Amino acid sequence: MKYEPKVSIIIPVYNGSNFLAEAVDAALAQTYKNCEILVVNDGSTDDGASEKIALSYGDKVRYYLKENGGVS
């Protein structure tokens, strides 16, 4: 039996709706399939554009919204 650990792909976004779909699509295109994709919205002020894109992927992506934390 081949051991295939789960890999988490975490995509942080802050007003990055112009690039979010491209990032999620790239994560979904990976050949390693035992992975989860998490989009963490750091309080974007883009009128919900980032959230709408993330949620459009349905159960392929887990979406989290948090208050803006500033520079990491």
MARSE-943315 format. One record per atom (N, C-alpha, C): residue number from 1; residue in three letters; chain; atom name; x, y, z. Coordinates in pm, whole numbers. Each point is the difference from the previous one (the first is absolute). Last residue first. Layout:
N
[NUM ALA A CA [X Y Z]]
...
END
This chain:
72
[72 SER A N [191 4032 722]]
[72 SER A CA [39 -120 77]]
[72 SER A C [146 2 38]]
[71 VAL A N [-368 415 -75]]
[71 VAL A CA [116 -67 -60]]
[71 VAL A C [40 -118 85]]
[70 GLY A N [-498 126 82]]
[70 GLY A CA [114 82 -36]]
[70 GLY A C [111 -83 -62]]
[69 GLY A N [-447 -150 136]]
[69 GLY A CA [104 -9 101]]
[69 GLY A C [121 86 -29]]
[68 ASN A N [-569 -34 -114]]
[68 ASN A CA [134 29 -52]]
[68 ASN A C [102 3 113]]
[67 GLU A N [-429 -309 50]]
[67 GLU A CA [28 142 4]]
[67 GLU A C [142 24 -46]]
[66 LYS A N [-236 -433 -191]]
[66 LYS A CA [44 52 129]]
[66 LYS A C [20 150 -11]]
[65 LEU A N [-215 -475 -268]]
[65 LEU A CA [9 146 4]]
[65 LEU A C [42 41 139]]
[64 TYR A N [14 -473 -338]]
[64 TYR A CA [-3 61 133]]
[64 TYR A C [16 151 -15]]
[63 TYR A N [-108 -493 -304]]
[63 TYR A CA [16 145 4]]
[63 TYR A C [-14 51 143]]
[62 ARG A N [119 -469 -319]]
[62 ARG A CA [-54 46 129]]
[62 ARG A C [34 148 11]]
[61 VAL A N [-69 -329 -453]]
[61 VAL A CA [78 98 75]]
[61 VAL A C [-69 28 132]]
[60 LYS A N [-186 -299 -313]]
[60 LYS A CA [141 -22 -36]]
[60 LYS A C [93 88 83]]
[59 ASP A N [-497 -4 -4]]
[59 ASP A CA [67 -80 103]]
[59 ASP A C [145 -34 -36]]
[58 GLY A N [-198 418 -251]]
[58 GLY A CA [-79 -98 76]]
[58 GLY A C [84 -75 102]]
[57 TYR A N [108 374 -315]]
[57 TYR A CA [60 -133 -17]]
[57 TYR A C [-71 -107 82]]
[56 SER A N [-103 475 12]]
[56 SER A CA [-44 -56 -127]]
[56 SER A C [57 -140 -26]]
[55 LEU A N [117 286 377]]
[55 LEU A CA [-121 -81 20]]
[55 LEU A C [-50 -63 -130]]
[54 ALA A N [375 295 -11]]
[54 ALA A CA [32 -118 82]]
[54 ALA A C [-122 -91 14]]
[53 ILE A N [-63 414 -221]]
[53 ILE A CA [85 -90 -78]]
[53 ILE A C [28 -128 77]]
[52 LYS A N [-235 339 223]]
[52 LYS A CA [-81 -57 -107]]
[52 LYS A C [80 -100 -84]]
[51 GLU A N [226 252 334]]
[51 GLU A CA [-89 -101 58]]
[51 GLU A C [-82 -70 -109]]
[50 SER A N [267 365 -126]]
[50 SER A CA [84 -116 36]]
[50 SER A C [-86 -113 55]]
[49 ALA A N [-220 410 -97]]
[49 ALA A CA [48 -66 -122]]
[49 ALA A C [84 -124 32]]
[48 GLY A N [-230 344 299]]
[48 GLY A CA [-37 -141 -5]]
[48 GLY A C [52 -75 -121]]
[47 ASP A N [101 469 103]]
[47 ASP A CA [-145 -16 -18]]
[47 ASP A C [-42 -145 -22]]
[46 ASP A N [447 148 126]]
[46 ASP A CA [-26 1 -145]]
[46 ASP A C [-146 -29 -31]]
[45 THR A N [329 16 405]]
[45 THR A CA [-98 108 -15]]
[45 THR A C [-33 17 -149]]
[44 SER A N [210 -418 356]]
[44 SER A CA [0 77 -124]]
[44 SER A C [-109 105 -1]]
[43 GLY A N [191 -333 355]]
[43 GLY A CA [-77 123 12]]
[43 GLY A C [2 88 -124]]
[42 ASP A N [230 -425 -1]]
[42 ASP A CA [48 82 111]]
[42 ASP A C [-69 136 1]]
[41 ASN A N [-95 -526 -187]]
[41 ASN A CA [-20 140 -35]]
[41 ASN A C [33 85 122]]
[40 VAL A N [126 -512 -176]]
[40 VAL A CA [-19 82 119]]
[40 VAL A C [-3 146 -42]]
[39 VAL A N [-55 -530 -211]]
[39 VAL A CA [15 141 -35]]
[39 VAL A C [-34 79 125]]
[38 LEU A N [157 -533 -120]]
[38 LEU A CA [-59 93 94]]
[38 LEU A C [26 142 -50]]
[37 ILE A N [7 -550 -172]]
[37 ILE A CA [30 138 -35]]
[37 ILE A C [-78 91 93]]
[36 GLU A N [210 -539 -8]]
[36 GLU A CA [-113 88 29]]
[36 GLU A C [45 142 -33]]
[35 CYS A N [166 -535 -160]]
[35 CYS A CA [24 133 54]]
[35 CYS A C [-132 72 26]]
[34 ASN A N [192 -441 -241]]
[34 ASN A CA [-42 -1 140]]
[34 ASN A C [32 135 64]]
[33 LYS A N [114 -107 -466]]
[33 LYS A CA [-143 20 24]]
[33 LYS A C [-44 1 145]]
[32 TYR A N [425 119 -366]]
[32 TYR A CA [-17 -67 129]]
[32 TYR A C [-142 28 47]]
[31 THR A N [139 213 -388]]
[31 THR A CA [-17 -142 -27]]
[31 THR A C [-15 -81 128]]
[30 GLN A N [-158 526 -93]]
[30 GLN A CA [112 -80 47]]
[30 GLN A C [-27 -149 -25]]
[29 ALA A N [-302 383 -82]]
[29 ALA A CA [66 -69 -110]]
[29 ALA A C [118 -87 43]]
[28 LEU A N [-257 291 295]]
[28 LEU A CA [-84 -111 -43]]
[28 LEU A C [66 -83 -110]]
[27 ALA A N [213 394 150]]
[27 ALA A CA [-2 -98 108]]
[27 ALA A C [-81 -123 -40]]
[26 ALA A N [3 362 -296]]
[26 ALA A CA [133 -62 3]]
[26 ALA A C [7 -106 110]]
[25 ASP A N [-390 261 -26]]
[25 ASP A CA [8 -91 -115]]
[25 ASP A C [135 -72 -3]]
[24 VAL A N [-58 336 322]]
[24 VAL A CA [-80 -119 33]]
[24 VAL A C [5 -100 -114]]
[23 ALA A N [214 412 -74]]
[23 ALA A CA [68 -74 108]]
[23 ALA A C [-75 -128 35]]
[22 GLU A N [-196 296 -312]]
[22 GLU A CA [121 -61 -57]]
[22 GLU A C [74 -84 104]]
[21 ALA A N [-368 255 141]]
[21 ALA A CA [-45 -114 -82]]
[21 ALA A C [120 -72 -61]]
[20 LEU A N [88 399 248]]
[20 LEU A CA [-45 -111 82]]
[20 LEU A C [-42 -121 -83]]
[19 PHE A N [155 461 -132]]
[19 PHE A CA [91 -113 -11]]
[19 PHE A C [-50 -125 70]]
[18 ASN A N [-232 429 -9]]
[18 ASN A CA [53 -9 -137]]
[18 ASN A C [84 -125 -21]]
[17 SER A N [-179 127 430]]
[17 SER A CA [-96 -69 -86]]
[17 SER A C [49 -13 -144]]
[16 GLY A N [188 168 454]]
[16 GLY A CA [71 -64 -111]]
[16 GLY A C [-92 -72 -96]]
[15 ASN A N [-28 244 458]]
[15 ASN A CA [-30 79 -120]]
[15 ASN A C [75 -56 -122]]
[14 TYR A N [137 -266 360]]
[14 TYR A CA [-46 131 45]]
[14 TYR A C [-14 86 -124]]
[13 VAL A N [98 -558 153]]
[13 VAL A CA [-38 102 -97]]
[13 VAL A C [-45 126 73]]
[12 PRO A N [267 -533 39]]
[12 PRO A CA [-48 122 66]]
[12 PRO A C [-34 104 -106]]
[11 ILE A N [39 -548 -6]]
[11 ILE A CA [7 118 -86]]
[11 ILE A C [-53 120 78]]
[10 ILE A N [193 -538 72]]
[10 ILE A CA [-64 115 63]]
[10 ILE A C [26 122 -87]]
[9 ILE A N [1 -565 -8]]
[9 ILE A CA [42 115 -82]]
[9 ILE A C [-77 119 55]]
[8 SER A N [138 -511 202]]
[8 SER A CA [-87 117 3]]
[8 SER A C [61 111 -84]]
[7 VAL A N [33 -569 12]]
[7 VAL A CA [71 126 -12]]
[7 VAL A C [-103 112 1]]
[6 LYS A N [35 -552 165]]
[6 LYS A CA [-80 112 -50]]
[6 LYS A C [83 128 4]]
[5 PRO A N [221 -501 -65]]
[5 PRO A CA [-50 96 99]]
[5 PRO A C [-81 111 -64]]
[4 GLU A N [121 -509 -140]]
[4 GLU A CA [-17 130 -64]]
[4 GLU A C [-59 98 99]]
[3 TYR A N [232 -533 -57]]
[3 TYR A CA [-38 106 94]]
[3 TYR A C [-4 134 -73]]
[2 LYS A N [-72 -527 -183]]
[2 LYS A CA [78 122 -12]]
[2 LYS A C [-54 107 95]]
[1 MET A N [-1 -563 7]]
[1 MET A CA [-84 119 0]]
[1 MET A C [88 125 0]]
END
